[in-house]
């Protein structure tokens, strides 16, 4: 079972919401990619610093009134400590 620390570092996330969001909102979402999809959905994707930043991102989505459809953590971004532990 994960101890939670692996989730408290930068990771790549893909979040799908119901509704169309213009790519110009990228700046408000800290530079994440905003990609309108078919079926009146929008993909928000990119690196998120840690769990606190993820919760802040989800709060922004909530504040816009966009229904949350899907959240996926794709991978974490290797830190210097991770790189040092590689053989």
C-alpha positions in Angstrom: 0.0 0.0 0.0 1.3 3.5 -0.9 2.3 5.7 2.0 1.0 8.8 0.4 4.5 10.3 -0.2 4.5 9.2 -3.9 1.4 11.4 -4.4 3.0 14.4 -2.8 5.2 15.3 -5.7 4.8 16.6 -9.2 2.7 14.2 -11.4 1.0 14.4 -14.8 -2.8 14.5 -14.6 -5.6 14.4 -17.2 -8.9 15.8 -16.1 -12.1 15.6 -18.2 -15.0 18.0 -17.4 -18.4 18.4 -19.0 -18.7 21.6 -20.9 -16.6 23.6 -23.4 -13.7 25.6 -22.0 -11.7 27.8 -24.3 -8.0 27.1 -24.5 -7.4 30.7 -23.4 -8.2 29.6 -19.9 -4.8 27.9 -19.7 -3.2 30.8 -17.9 -5.9 30.6 -15.1 -5.1 26.9 -14.8 -1.4 27.5 -14.3 -0.4 26.8 -17.9 -2.1 23.4 -18.2 -3.3 22.3 -21.6 -7.0 23.0 -22.2 -8.3 20.9 -25.1 -12.0 21.0 -26.1 -13.2 17.5 -27.0 -16.3 16.1 -28.8 -19.5 15.5 -26.8 -19.3 18.9 -25.1 -16.3 17.9 -22.9 -12.9 19.5 -22.2 -9.6 17.9 -21.3 -7.4 19.7 -18.9 -3.9 18.1 -18.7 -0.3 18.7 -17.6 2.0 18.6 -14.6 0.5 19.3 -11.1 3.0 20.1 -8.3 1.5 18.0 -5.5 -1.8 17.0 -3.9 -2.4 20.5 -2.5 -2.1 21.9 -6.1 -4.4 19.1 -7.4 -7.1 20.0 -4.8 -6.7 23.7 -5.8 -7.1 22.8 -9.5 -10.3 20.8 -8.7 -11.6 23.7 -6.7 -11.2 26.0 -9.7 -13.1 23.5 -11.8 -15.8 23.4 -9.2 -16.0 27.2 -9.0 -16.6 27.4 -12.7 -19.5 25.0 -12.3 -18.0 22.4 -14.6 -19.1 18.8 -13.8 -16.1 16.6 -13.2 -16.1 13.5 -15.3 -12.7 11.9 -14.9 -9.4 12.4 -13.1 -6.3 10.3 -14.0 -2.8 10.4 -12.7 -0.6 9.4 -15.5 2.9 9.4 -14.0 5.0 11.4 -11.6 7.7 13.7 -12.9 11.1 12.3 -11.7 12.7 14.4 -9.0 16.4 14.8 -8.3 16.1 12.3 -5.5 14.4 9.7 -7.9 17.2 10.2 -10.4 19.9 9.8 -7.7 18.4 6.4 -6.7 18.5 5.0 -10.3 21.4 2.6 -11.0 
